[in-house]
Amino acid sequence: MVDRFPSGVSRYDFLDELSRLERASRFDQTERNYFDEGPHLISSSDLPWGDEVRHLSVAAYERFIHGETWITGGGAREMEREIVSWMGGLLGSVDPAGFLTSGGSESNMCAILTAKQRAGRTGGSVVFPDNGHYSLHKLCRMFDLEPIAVPAPSGHLDRVDPTAIEAAIRPDTIAIVATAGTWAYGSVDPIAEIGAIAQRHDLYLHVDGAFGGYILPFLELGGYPAEIPRWDFRVPGVCSISADLHKNGMAPPPASTLFFRESGLLDLAKEICPPNGTISGTRGTGPIAGAWAMYRLLGTPGYVEVARKTMSLRDEIVRGAEAIPGLQVHPGSLINMTLIHSTQVDLRPVVDALRAAGWMFAVRAVPGPASIVLAPMPHNEGQAPGFLADLAAAVAVAPALTGSEAVGAEKVSSYGF
């Protein structure tokens, strides 16, 4: 065993430093993180196989960590095809096509580049509700496109008015983007109506399902009581769907997927981004193997059980938060995304108190001046009572919210996501 390396660092000093950086990342408190990404499975009475599946997924990632999809990627490309065929079929495609990407931002980028290739334009505009992901603004700046963000109806931050979407379309518009599982409301845009609009105007329609893609189909298959509207390839007009494996797909990051309605659209993606259709040229095979292990070991039945468990944890949080005087839970969520806000109490000191108690979560400045955003997953098993107790205690001593503070539009840099 080597005691000291060429850099002069000893083995023990290196391991100590690695442990320090792990603690700085709070990896030792993952179960207290209510907005995490990664292999979230744990064994429980509901998911008795959880730990083993997680370990095997990480083992598959490690076994393929040295590879890339160019030369040594034969096995990973086969894994990718299996995932695309399985999930693309569940999303309603009769000709599933697509690929894995590094994340939801890259998936959205590839979709809009495909729309640009389809339109045969060098510029143009993209229309989307203003609850769309920030990557939509980023990709428009990168690709010489103008973002047209359509405001939500007054007083309904999670909703989308299809009439307003259609009114925003211009002669140079190349695509519309809708969301299935919005940040931070968990809502699903009226994609059936938007699909009809896209067809009327011969526009490419992309659905950003980063959060919703790997839970909505399984909630529907599992008979979850909330009605889930049609949002996938069963909606005429939907051309592509992005969905993040490293969110509700439970896979180690970075791993997202982009699915096309049919293989001809994948061909367009490859024309503008050869040879794979992806922004990335070199793609590591580790994330593909980790995602494939999750798919092979869970399958559709396993993902149905994970979705049920995840929503049971969300519902426990919702019931508890609604019982705390002064708090409201924003309506409209159809996935494991919960936004807690207040029209009576200033939640900024509440956020500080919860974070000081070790809880990790996202914070949003709208509704203002601060709202708490949670996305519970299986690793949060057993954590809700403690979180709710700390939340209630912090709210009980928080100052009242004045009308001028509750404007819901200002930027709060220290609290933003």
Secondary structure, DSSP 8 states (H G I E B T S, - for coil): --SB-TTS-BHHHHHHHHHHHHHHTTGGGGGGBSS--S------SS-TTHHHHHHHHHHHHHHTTT-BSSSS-HHHHHHHHHHHHHHHHHTT-SS-EEEEESSHHHHHHHHHHHHHHHHT-SS-EEEEETTS-HHHHHHHHHTT-EEEEE---TT-TT---HHHHHHH--TTEEEEEEEBS-TTT--B--HHHHHHHHHHTT-EEEEE-TTTTTTHHHHHHTT-SS-----STTSTTEEEEEEETTTTT---SS-EEEEESSHHHHHHHHHHSTTTSSS-SS-BHHHHHHHHHHHHHHHHHHHHHHHHHHHHHHHHHHHHHHTSTT-EE-S---SS-EEEE-SSB--HHHHHHHHHTT-B-EEESSSSS-EEEE---GGGTT-HHHHHHHHHHHHHTS-B--TTTTTS-S--TTT--
